[in-house]
Amino acid sequence: MNTNVKAIAAPQTSARSNLLTAAFAVLMGVGIIFVTGHVQAAALHDAAHDVRHATGFPCH
């Protein structure tokens, strides 16, 4: 009986992949802040209000 079992190695991520992931996250965050900074307050409130109700989070 052969008991040599090869372990399955987890894929290794490269430093470049981690850097690209971080850069994308920062870009998305800045983009969201930029867009919400230019929207009218009532429109932003209404959108957030609808999301709160959709997720079941009490808002008032």
Backbone as XML, in Angstrom:
<?xml version="1.0"?>
<chain id="A" units="angstrom">
  <residue number="1" name="MET">
    <atom name="N" x="0.838" y="-1.167" z="0.000"/>
    <atom name="CA" x="0.000" y="0.000" z="0.000"/>
    <atom name="C" x="0.891" y="1.242" z="0.000"/>
  </residue>
  <residue number="2" name="ASN">
    <atom name="N" x="0.603" y="2.144" z="-0.880"/>
    <atom name="CA" x="1.387" y="3.371" z="-1.006"/>
    <atom name="C" x="0.759" y="4.458" z="-0.133"/>
  </residue>
  <residue number="3" name="THR">
    <atom name="N" x="1.512" y="4.955" z="0.834"/>
    <atom name="CA" x="0.988" y="5.985" z="1.741"/>
    <atom name="C" x="1.529" y="7.373" z="1.434"/>
  </residue>
  <residue number="4" name="ASN">
    <atom name="N" x="2.185" y="7.526" z="0.297"/>
    <atom name="CA" x="2.701" y="8.842" z="-0.099"/>
    <atom name="C" x="1.555" y="9.674" z="-0.668"/>
  </residue>
  <residue number="5" name="VAL">
    <atom name="N" x="1.116" y="10.621" z="0.111"/>
    <atom name="CA" x="0.034" y="11.506" z="-0.320"/>
    <atom name="C" x="0.622" y="12.896" z="-0.462"/>
  </residue>
  <residue number="6" name="LYS">
    <atom name="N" x="0.436" y="13.465" z="-1.625"/>
    <atom name="CA" x="0.945" y="14.816" z="-1.866"/>
    <atom name="C" x="-0.053" y="15.837" z="-1.332"/>
  </residue>
  <residue number="7" name="ALA">
    <atom name="N" x="0.448" y="16.758" z="-0.561"/>
    <atom name="CA" x="-0.408" y="17.828" z="-0.036"/>
    <atom name="C" x="-0.688" y="18.835" z="-1.143"/>
  </residue>
  <residue number="8" name="ILE">
    <atom name="N" x="-1.874" y="19.346" z="-1.142"/>
    <atom name="CA" x="-2.244" y="20.365" z="-2.120"/>
    <atom name="C" x="-1.827" y="21.714" z="-1.554"/>
  </residue>
  <residue number="9" name="ALA">
    <atom name="N" x="-0.953" y="22.381" z="-2.257"/>
    <atom name="CA" x="-0.439" y="23.676" z="-1.794"/>
    <atom name="C" x="-1.417" y="24.779" z="-2.176"/>
  </residue>
  <residue number="10" name="ALA">
    <atom name="N" x="-1.578" y="25.732" z="-1.283"/>
    <atom name="CA" x="-2.414" y="26.897" z="-1.564"/>
    <atom name="C" x="-1.689" y="27.779" z="-2.576"/>
  </residue>
  <residue number="11" name="PRO">
    <atom name="N" x="-2.425" y="28.378" z="-3.478"/>
    <atom name="CA" x="-1.775" y="29.256" z="-4.452"/>
    <atom name="C" x="-1.119" y="30.447" z="-3.758"/>
  </residue>
  <residue number="12" name="GLN">
    <atom name="N" x="0.059" y="30.755" z="-4.192"/>
    <atom name="CA" x="0.777" y="31.875" z="-3.601"/>
    <atom name="C" x="0.492" y="33.135" z="-4.403"/>
  </residue>
  <residue number="13" name="THR">
    <atom name="N" x="0.284" y="34.217" z="-3.686"/>
    <atom name="CA" x="0.045" y="35.487" z="-4.358"/>
    <atom name="C" x="1.351" y="36.263" z="-4.405"/>
  </residue>
  <residue number="14" name="SER">
    <atom name="N" x="1.518" y="36.951" z="-5.473"/>
    <atom name="CA" x="2.733" y="37.728" z="-5.627"/>
    <atom name="C" x="2.559" y="39.115" z="-5.015"/>
  </residue>
  <residue number="15" name="ALA">
    <atom name="N" x="3.662" y="39.766" z="-4.774"/>
    <atom name="CA" x="3.619" y="41.125" z="-4.231"/>
    <atom name="C" x="2.932" y="42.066" z="-5.212"/>
  </residue>
  <residue number="16" name="ARG">
    <atom name="N" x="3.135" y="41.826" z="-6.496"/>
    <atom name="CA" x="2.498" y="42.691" z="-7.499"/>
    <atom name="C" x="0.981" y="42.537" z="-7.469"/>
  </residue>
  <residue number="17" name="SER">
    <atom name="N" x="0.509" y="41.317" z="-7.301"/>
    <atom name="CA" x="-0.926" y="41.079" z="-7.221"/>
    <atom name="C" x="-1.511" y="41.781" z="-6.002"/>
  </residue>
  <residue number="18" name="ASN">
    <atom name="N" x="-0.816" y="41.706" z="-4.870"/>
    <atom name="CA" x="-1.284" y="42.385" z="-3.665"/>
    <atom name="C" x="-1.301" y="43.893" z="-3.854"/>
  </residue>
  <residue number="19" name="LEU">
    <atom name="N" x="-0.300" y="44.423" z="-4.533"/>
    <atom name="CA" x="-0.227" y="45.858" z="-4.788"/>
    <atom name="C" x="-1.362" y="46.308" z="-5.703"/>
  </residue>
  <residue number="20" name="LEU">
    <atom name="N" x="-1.643" y="45.529" z="-6.735"/>
    <atom name="CA" x="-2.736" y="45.874" z="-7.647"/>
    <atom name="C" x="-4.087" y="45.825" z="-6.923"/>
  </residue>
  <residue number="21" name="THR">
    <atom name="N" x="-4.249" y="44.853" z="-6.064"/>
    <atom name="CA" x="-5.494" y="44.747" z="-5.299"/>
    <atom name="C" x="-5.658" y="45.955" z="-4.383"/>
  </residue>
  <residue number="22" name="ALA">
    <atom name="N" x="-4.603" y="46.338" z="-3.694"/>
    <atom name="CA" x="-4.660" y="47.500" z="-2.806"/>
    <atom name="C" x="-4.914" y="48.781" z="-3.597"/>
  </residue>
  <residue number="23" name="ALA">
    <atom name="N" x="-4.255" y="48.934" z="-4.734"/>
    <atom name="CA" x="-4.439" y="50.129" z="-5.562"/>
    <atom name="C" x="-5.880" y="50.212" z="-6.064"/>
  </residue>
  <residue number="24" name="PHE">
    <atom name="N" x="-6.444" y="49.084" z="-6.450"/>
    <atom name="CA" x="-7.830" y="49.068" z="-6.919"/>
    <atom name="C" x="-8.785" y="49.457" z="-5.793"/>
  </residue>
  <residue number="25" name="ALA">
    <atom name="N" x="-8.547" y="48.940" z="-4.592"/>
    <atom name="CA" x="-9.399" y="49.267" z="-3.446"/>
    <atom name="C" x="-9.326" y="50.757" z="-3.122"/>
  </residue>
  <residue number="26" name="VAL">
    <atom name="N" x="-8.131" y="51.323" z="-3.159"/>
    <atom name="CA" x="-7.966" y="52.752" z="-2.888"/>
    <atom name="C" x="-8.673" y="53.576" z="-3.965"/>
  </residue>
  <residue number="27" name="LEU">
    <atom name="N" x="-8.505" y="53.183" z="-5.211"/>
    <atom name="CA" x="-9.152" y="53.894" z="-6.323"/>
    <atom name="C" x="-10.672" y="53.847" z="-6.191"/>
  </residue>
  <residue number="28" name="MET">
    <atom name="N" x="-11.211" y="52.702" z="-5.846"/>
    <atom name="CA" x="-12.655" y="52.592" z="-5.668"/>
    <atom name="C" x="-13.128" y="53.445" z="-4.490"/>
  </residue>
  <residue number="29" name="GLY">
    <atom name="N" x="-12.394" y="53.433" z="-3.392"/>
    <atom name="CA" x="-12.760" y="54.240" z="-2.229"/>
    <atom name="C" x="-12.759" y="55.722" z="-2.531"/>
  </residue>
  <residue number="30" name="VAL">
    <atom name="N" x="-11.711" y="56.182" z="-3.197"/>
    <atom name="CA" x="-11.621" y="57.602" z="-3.563"/>
    <atom name="C" x="-12.738" y="57.960" z="-4.544"/>
  </residue>
  <residue number="31" name="GLY">
    <atom name="N" x="-13.017" y="57.073" z="-5.467"/>
    <atom name="CA" x="-14.092" y="57.321" z="-6.428"/>
    <atom name="C" x="-15.448" y="57.443" z="-5.751"/>
  </residue>
  <residue number="32" name="ILE">
    <atom name="N" x="-15.709" y="56.556" z="-4.799"/>
    <atom name="CA" x="-16.982" y="56.620" z="-4.082"/>
    <atom name="C" x="-17.090" y="57.919" z="-3.289"/>
  </residue>
  <residue number="33" name="ILE">
    <atom name="N" x="-16.035" y="58.287" z="-2.606"/>
    <atom name="CA" x="-16.047" y="59.538" z="-1.831"/>
    <atom name="C" x="-16.223" y="60.736" z="-2.760"/>
  </residue>
  <residue number="34" name="PHE">
    <atom name="N" x="-15.556" y="60.722" z="-3.911"/>
    <atom name="CA" x="-15.667" y="61.822" z="-4.870"/>
    <atom name="C" x="-17.089" y="61.952" z="-5.396"/>
  </residue>
  <residue number="35" name="VAL">
    <atom name="N" x="-17.683" y="60.834" z="-5.772"/>
    <atom name="CA" x="-19.044" y="60.871" z="-6.327"/>
    <atom name="C" x="-20.046" y="61.305" z="-5.268"/>
  </residue>
  <residue number="36" name="THR">
    <atom name="N" x="-19.942" y="60.750" z="-4.062"/>
    <atom name="CA" x="-20.903" y="61.136" z="-3.020"/>
    <atom name="C" x="-20.692" y="62.564" z="-2.552"/>
  </residue>
  <residue number="37" name="GLY">
    <atom name="N" x="-19.506" y="63.091" z="-2.732"/>
    <atom name="CA" x="-19.265" y="64.478" z="-2.354"/>
    <atom name="C" x="-19.933" y="65.469" z="-3.289"/>
  </residue>
  <residue number="38" name="HIS">
    <atom name="N" x="-20.260" y="65.044" z="-4.501"/>
    <atom name="CA" x="-20.865" y="65.943" z="-5.475"/>
    <atom name="C" x="-22.359" y="65.730" z="-5.675"/>
  </residue>
  <residue number="39" name="VAL">
    <atom name="N" x="-22.925" y="64.778" z="-4.977"/>
    <atom name="CA" x="-24.355" y="64.516" z="-5.129"/>
    <atom name="C" x="-25.138" y="65.429" z="-4.174"/>
  </residue>
  <residue number="40" name="GLN">
    <atom name="N" x="-26.335" y="65.726" z="-4.545"/>
    <atom name="CA" x="-27.186" y="66.548" z="-3.685"/>
    <atom name="C" x="-27.490" y="65.796" z="-2.398"/>
  </residue>
  <residue number="41" name="ALA">
    <atom name="N" x="-27.590" y="66.517" z="-1.293"/>
    <atom name="CA" x="-27.794" y="65.894" z="0.012"/>
    <atom name="C" x="-29.086" y="65.081" z="0.065"/>
  </residue>
  <residue number="42" name="ALA">
    <atom name="N" x="-30.140" y="65.579" z="-0.533"/>
    <atom name="CA" x="-31.420" y="64.862" z="-0.494"/>
    <atom name="C" x="-31.329" y="63.539" z="-1.257"/>
  </residue>
  <residue number="43" name="ALA">
    <atom name="N" x="-30.661" y="63.561" z="-2.410"/>
    <atom name="CA" x="-30.527" y="62.338" z="-3.205"/>
    <atom name="C" x="-29.691" y="61.299" z="-2.467"/>
  </residue>
  <residue number="44" name="LEU">
    <atom name="N" x="-28.633" y="61.739" z="-1.800"/>
    <atom name="CA" x="-27.784" y="60.829" z="-1.037"/>
    <atom name="C" x="-28.559" y="60.252" z="0.147"/>
  </residue>
  <residue number="45" name="HIS">
    <atom name="N" x="-29.319" y="61.080" z="0.821"/>
    <atom name="CA" x="-30.117" y="60.607" z="1.947"/>
    <atom name="C" x="-31.151" y="59.589" z="1.485"/>
  </residue>
  <residue number="46" name="ASP">
    <atom name="N" x="-31.823" y="59.882" z="0.377"/>
    <atom name="CA" x="-32.841" y="58.962" z="-0.126"/>
    <atom name="C" x="-32.234" y="57.616" z="-0.509"/>
  </residue>
  <residue number="47" name="ALA">
    <atom name="N" x="-31.075" y="57.632" z="-1.130"/>
    <atom name="CA" x="-30.418" y="56.377" z="-1.509"/>
    <atom name="C" x="-30.011" y="55.582" z="-0.280"/>
  </residue>
  <residue number="48" name="ALA">
    <atom name="N" x="-29.434" y="56.253" z="0.697"/>
    <atom name="CA" x="-29.026" y="55.574" z="1.924"/>
    <atom name="C" x="-30.252" y="55.070" z="2.679"/>
  </residue>
  <residue number="49" name="HIS">
    <atom name="N" x="-31.305" y="55.845" z="2.676"/>
    <atom name="CA" x="-32.539" y="55.468" z="3.355"/>
    <atom name="C" x="-33.121" y="54.199" z="2.750"/>
  </residue>
  <residue number="50" name="ASP">
    <atom name="N" x="-33.151" y="54.125" z="1.425"/>
    <atom name="CA" x="-33.675" y="52.936" z="0.755"/>
    <atom name="C" x="-32.815" y="51.707" z="1.040"/>
  </residue>
  <residue number="51" name="VAL">
    <atom name="N" x="-31.508" y="51.884" z="1.088"/>
    <atom name="CA" x="-30.617" y="50.763" z="1.387"/>
    <atom name="C" x="-30.838" y="50.295" z="2.815"/>
  </residue>
  <residue number="52" name="ARG">
    <atom name="N" x="-31.006" y="51.231" z="3.734"/>
    <atom name="CA" x="-31.259" y="50.851" z="5.130"/>
    <atom name="C" x="-32.524" y="50.010" z="5.244"/>
  </residue>
  <residue number="53" name="HIS">
    <atom name="N" x="-33.574" y="50.425" z="4.562"/>
    <atom name="CA" x="-34.816" y="49.660" z="4.611"/>
    <atom name="C" x="-34.649" y="48.301" z="3.927"/>
  </residue>
  <residue number="54" name="ALA">
    <atom name="N" x="-33.936" y="48.242" z="2.836"/>
    <atom name="CA" x="-33.749" y="46.982" z="2.111"/>
    <atom name="C" x="-32.976" y="45.963" z="2.933"/>
  </residue>
  <residue number="55" name="THR">
    <atom name="N" x="-32.039" y="46.424" z="3.767"/>
    <atom name="CA" x="-31.231" y="45.510" z="4.577"/>
    <atom name="C" x="-31.859" y="45.256" z="5.943"/>
  </residue>
  <residue number="56" name="GLY">
    <atom name="N" x="-32.978" y="45.917" z="6.239"/>
    <atom name="CA" x="-33.654" y="45.703" z="7.505"/>
    <atom name="C" x="-33.046" y="46.470" z="8.662"/>
  </residue>
  <residue number="57" name="PHE">
    <atom name="N" x="-32.188" y="47.421" z="8.378"/>
    <atom name="CA" x="-31.555" y="48.226" z="9.435"/>
    <atom name="C" x="-32.505" y="49.355" z="9.804"/>
  </residue>
  <residue number="58" name="PRO">
    <atom name="N" x="-32.811" y="49.519" z="11.092"/>
    <atom name="CA" x="-33.720" y="50.602" z="11.474"/>
    <atom name="C" x="-33.083" y="51.965" z="11.294"/>
  </residue>
  <residue number="59" name="CYS">
    <atom name="N" x="-33.792" y="52.884" z="10.713"/>
    <atom name="CA" x="-33.208" y="54.206" z="10.476"/>
    <atom name="C" x="-34.039" y="55.322" z="11.079"/>
  </residue>
  <residue number="60" name="HIS">
    <atom name="N" x="-35.248" y="55.030" z="11.524"/>
    <atom name="CA" x="-36.035" y="56.043" z="12.209"/>
    <atom name="C" x="-37.133" y="55.413" z="12.996"/>
  </residue>
</chain>
